Amino acid sequence: MTGSAPAPATVLQFGTGVFLLGFVDWIIQQLNERAEFDGRVLALKARPGSSASLAPLNQYSGRFEIWLRGYRNGELIDEVQPVNCVQGAVNPFADYAVALEQAASDEWRWVVSNTTEAGIRYTAQQAPQDAVPTTFPALLTAMLHHRFVHYRGAGERGVTVLCCELIEDNASTLRDIVLRHAGDWNLPADFSDWLQASCAFCNTLVDRIVTGEPASAPPARTLPSDAPLIEAEAFYSWVIQAPPAVWARLPVERAGLDGVQFVDDLKPWRERKVRILNGAHTAGFALSLMLGVPTVFDSMSNPLLRRYLERLIYDEVCPTLAGEDIEVYAAAILERFDNPHVEHRWENIALNALSKWRARLLPTLLDAAAGRDSLPPLLVLSLAALLCFYRGQWQGRTLPVRDDEAAVAELRRLWQSGAEPSLAIAAILDSDVIWGEKLPPVSGLVDALSDVISRMECDGVESVLEACLAKS
């Protein structure tokens, strides 16, 4: 950040990418406008390196606009909104003194982060008095220790940390790494006690598609045309696992932000997202690409694929989930799939689909099979299509397979082994090279897959899809 030092911030944001701008900072803007939250954000670069990427955000002192497009709660939204809660961006690794100055500020109350899955990871670091930290967890440790010393361990000077990284137990993991750095650096035990008693590390689950700079310009803007413009879907969900004291400090109800929810346990929320949203993506990509359908929206515009996704979610996935409003959430997911402004390409969703199918759909298949006399036909079809997709060719169409090379090679070797199809399928399901571990046996699954794949080869994907829908 050039010019004068940034004003004290209430929120220090580790990460300057479009997701935090289009998600967290948009939420803070709503809190400011509707509930007098006084959220003032300073964005901090999350990794060492050039500060050049910060220039667009600093050009207009942190101000930018977000173009919300798509459906939310049945309403079509297409509007540009200004966001002015961000004061600017700095590189704390290059301007370490600024980072420490902010850490000692009486104003600092919150930390938000989105440093990717690689950002919350332990890497041994020199003590900060010997060298500037080079990772996000180490930098945060140094800043928190500086604050602890400056305020002589006062409990009311603790901060609340909200992690947005897409890993399970994101903030708990970060807290453990911070404590590990404190131990490595022989910081006083009182500091570790203060971290655990006075600082709240809150696991969160985030959900919004933020695509970044749009391909076309909106009809009207309030900022100049060269100011940052971020495109995002209208839907948003931020589920925060936090104690009641944190709930009281974020006035989301007063601001009417029904997409922000506080919970005691994040696990059921994560499970429904993984099974419904992520599971539907993984169940839909292979069939869609085998039929030459390139995007999620295009599949929703195809009557057959739309029925498949709807029936899969409502008939086979939702019954495996406990909790309230499961079908309401499912309807919101399908509404998002129907957004013509978000080009979500199936070939991108197809990346590393073997491990995704095991994590997202296998548990659903096991639960669904346990509660019925026959296997769930649409989940079986999703696995059959996955196995065919990984051959790399389907009836003259090249398919975009991108996965672990050893897993792909082993799957294709087994397909081409000359064995009876049922034996090849059994070997594929039993291969820890392909799946990372052997899949648990499911009675009748090999025969069901053999039948579906044989019929797809003879009759085509559309015919088999129709038949499976008739059985579901």
Residue pairs with C-beta under 8 A, 6 or more apart in sequence:
1 54
1 58
1 88
1 89
1 90
1 95
1 98
2 58
5 98
5 101
6 42
6 87
6 88
6 90
6 98
6 102
7 40
7 87
8 40
8 102
8 105
8 106
8 107
8 108
9 40
9 41
9 42
9 87
9 102
9 105
9 107
9 108
10 38
10 39
10 40
10 41
10 107
10 108
10 109
10 110
11 28
11 39
11 40
11 41
11 42
11 109
11 110
11 111
11 112
12 41
12 42
12 44
12 102
12 108
12 110
12 111
12 112
12 143
13 20
13 24
13 25
13 41
13 42
13 43
13 44
13 86
13 111
13 112
13 113
14 44
14 46
14 111
14 112
14 113
14 114
14 115
14 119
14 136
14 139
14 140
15 43
15 44
15 46
15 112
15 113
15 114
15 115
15 119
15 164
16 43
16 44
16 45
16 46
16 53
16 54
16 57
16 89
17 114
18 210
18 211
18 212
18 213
18 230
19 114
19 164
19 206
19 208
19 210
20 43
20 112
20 114
20 164
21 43
21 57
21 64
21 66
21 83
21 86
21 210
21 228
21 230
22 66
22 208
22 210
22 230
22 231
22 232
23 164
23 206
23 208
23 210
23 232
23 236
23 238
24 112
24 114
24 162
24 164
24 238
25 41
25 83
25 85
25 86
26 66
26 81
26 83
26 232
26 236
27 236
27 238
27 257
27 260
28 37
28 39
28 41
28 85
29 39
29 81
29 82
29 83
29 84
29 85
30 255
30 256
30 257
31 37
31 39
31 250
31 251
31 252
31 255
31 257
32 38
32 39
32 85
33 255
34 254
34 255
34 256
34 257
35 251
35 252
35 254
35 255
37 250
37 251
37 255
39 85
39 110
40 85
40 87
40 107
41 62
41 85
41 86
41 87
42 86
42 87
42 88
42 89
42 90
42 102
43 54
43 57
43 62
43 86
43 88
43 89
43 90
44 89
44 90
44 91
44 92
44 99
45 51
45 53
45 54
45 89
45 90
45 91
45 92
45 93
46 113
46 114
46 115
46 119
46 136
47 93
47 115
47 119
47 135
47 136
48 91
48 93
48 94
48 134
49 91
49 93
51 90
51 91
51 94
54 89
54 90
54 91
56 228
57 64
57 86
57 88
57 89
57 228
58 88
58 89
59 226
59 227
59 228
60 223
60 224
60 227
60 228
61 87
61 88
62 84
62 85
62 86
62 87
62 88
62 89
63 82
63 83
63 84
63 86
63 223
63 227
64 82
64 83
64 86
64 223
64 227
64 228
64 229
64 230
65 80
65 81
65 82
65 83
65 221
65 222
65 223
65 227
65 228
65 229
65 230
66 80
66 81
66 83
66 229
66 230
66 231
66 232
67 79
67 80
67 214
67 218
67 229
67 230
67 231
67 232
68 77
68 78
68 79
68 80
68 81
68 232
68 233
68 234
69 77
69 78
69 231
69 232
69 233
69 234
69 339
69 341
69 342
70 76
70 77
70 233
70 234
70 235
70 336
70 339
70 341
70 342
71 77
71 234
71 235
71 335
71 336
71 338
71 339
72 234
72 235
72 335
73 332
74 335
75 234
77 234
78 341
80 218
80 220
80 221
80 222
80 229
82 222
82 223
90 98
90 99
92 98
92 99
92 139
93 132
93 133
93 134
93 139
96 132
99 139
99 143
100 142
100 143
100 146
102 108
102 143
103 143
103 144
103 146
103 147
103 150
104 146
104 147
104 150
104 151
108 147
108 159
109 159
109 160
109 249
110 159
110 160
110 161
110 162
111 140
111 159
111 160
111 161
111 162
112 161
112 162
112 163
112 164
113 119
113 120
113 136
113 161
113 162
113 163
113 164
113 165
113 174
114 163
114 164
114 165
114 206
115 136
115 165
116 165
117 165
117 166
117 167
119 135
119 136
119 137
119 165
120 136
120 137
120 163
120 165
120 167
120 170
120 173
120 174
120 177
121 135
121 137
121 177
122 137
122 177
122 180
122 181
123 134
123 135
123 138
124 184
125 131
125 133
125 134
125 135
125 138
125 181
125 184
127 184
127 185
127 186
128 138
128 141
128 142
128 145
128 185
133 139
133 141
133 142
137 174
137 177
137 178
137 181
138 181
140 161
140 174
140 178
141 178
141 181
141 182
141 185
144 159
144 178
144 191
144 195
144 199
145 182
145 187
145 191
147 157
147 159
148 157
148 190
148 191
148 194
151 157
153 190
153 191
153 194
155 194
155 197
155 198
156 198
157 198
158 194
158 197
158 198
158 199
158 200
159 199
159 200
160 199
160 200
160 202
160 242
160 246
160 249
161 171
161 174
161 175
161 199
161 200
161 201
161 202
162 171
162 202
162 204
162 240
163 170
163 171
163 174
163 201
163 202
163 203
163 204
164 170
164 204
164 206
166 206
167 173
168 270
169 203
170 203
170 204
171 201
171 202
171 203
171 204
172 201
172 203
174 201
175 195
175 196
175 199
175 201
178 195
179 192
179 195
179 196
182 191
182 192
182 195
183 192
200 242
200 243
200 245
200 246
202 240
202 241
202 242
202 246
203 240
203 241
203 266
204 238
204 239
204 240
204 241
204 266
205 237
205 238
205 239
205 266
205 269
205 270
205 273
206 237
206 238
207 235
207 236
207 237
207 238
207 273
207 277
208 232
208 233
208 235
208 236
208 237
209 232
209 233
209 235
209 336
209 342
209 344
210 230
210 231
210 232
210 233
211 231
211 232
211 342
211 343
212 230
212 231
213 228
213 229
213 230
213 231
214 229
214 231
217 225
217 229
218 229
221 227
221 229
223 229
231 341
233 336
233 339
233 341
233 342
235 259
235 332
235 335
235 336
236 259
237 259
237 261
238 259
238 260
238 261
239 261
239 263
239 266
239 269
240 246
240 250
240 260
240 261
240 262
240 263
241 262
241 263
241 264
241 265
241 266
242 262
246 262
247 262
250 260
250 262
252 260
252 262
261 269
263 269
268 321
268 322
268 323
271 321
272 321
272 323
272 326
272 329
274 359
274 360
275 317
275 320
275 321
275 360
275 361
275 363
275 364
276 313
276 317
276 318
276 321
276 326
276 329
276 330
276 333
277 333
278 356
278 360
279 317
279 360
279 361
279 364
280 309
280 312
280 313
280 317
280 333
280 337
281 296
281 349
282 349
282 353
282 356
282 357
282 360
282 361
282 382
283 309
283 312
283 361
283 378
283 379
283 382
284 296
284 299
284 305
284 308
284 309
284 346
284 349
284 382
285 346
285 347
285 349
285 350
285 353
285 389
286 350
286 353
286 382
286 385
286 386
286 388
286 389
287 305
287 308
287 381
287 382
287 385
287 461
287 465
288 294
288 298
288 299
288 302
288 305
288 346
289 346
289 347
289 350
289 389
289 397
289 399
289 400
290 385
290 388
290 389
290 394
290 395
290 397
290 399
290 461
291 302
291 305
291 461
291 462
292 397
293 299
293 302
293 305
293 346
294 345
294 346
294 347
295 343
295 344
295 345
295 346
296 337
296 342
296 344
296 346
296 349
297 337
297 338
297 339
297 340
297 342
297 343
297 344
299 305
299 306
299 309
299 337
299 346
300 306
300 309
300 334
300 337
300 338
304 462
304 465
304 466
304 469
305 465
307 469
308 378
308 381
308 465
308 468
308 469
309 334
309 337
310 334
311 378
311 469
311 472
312 378
312 379
312 382
313 330
313 333
313 334
314 327
314 330
315 376
315 378
315 472
316 364
316 368
316 376
316 378
316 379
316 472
317 330
317 364
317 368
318 326
318 327
318 330
319 368
319 371
320 363
320 364
320 367
320 368
320 371
336 342
347 400
350 389
350 400
350 401
350 402
351 402
351 403
352 402
352 403
352 404
353 386
353 389
353 403
354 386
354 390
354 403
354 404
354 407
354 411
354 434
354 435
355 403
355 404
355 435
355 436
357 382
357 383
357 386
358 435
358 436
358 439
361 379
361 382
361 383
362 439
364 379
365 375
365 376
365 379
365 380
365 383
365 442
366 440
366 442
368 375
368 376
368 379
369 375
369 376
369 442
369 443
374 444
375 442
375 444
375 445
375 448
376 472
377 468
377 471
377 472
378 468
378 469
378 472
380 445
380 448
380 449
380 452
380 468
381 452
381 464
381 465
381 468
383 445
383 449
384 449
384 452
384 453
384 456
385 456
385 461
387 411
387 415
387 425
387 428
387 449
387 453
388 394
388 453
388 456
389 399
389 401
390 401
390 403
390 408
390 411
390 412
391 399
391 412
391 415
392 398
392 399
392 401
392 412
393 399
395 460
401 408
406 433
407 433
407 434
407 435
410 431
410 433
410 434
411 428
411 431
411 434
414 424
414 427
414 428
414 431
415 424
415 428
417 424
417 427
419 427
421 450
421 453
421 454
422 446
422 447
422 450
425 446
425 449
425 450
425 453
426 446
428 434
429 435
429 438
429 439
429 445
429 446
430 438
430 439
431 438
432 438
452 464
452 468
455 463
455 464
455 467
456 464
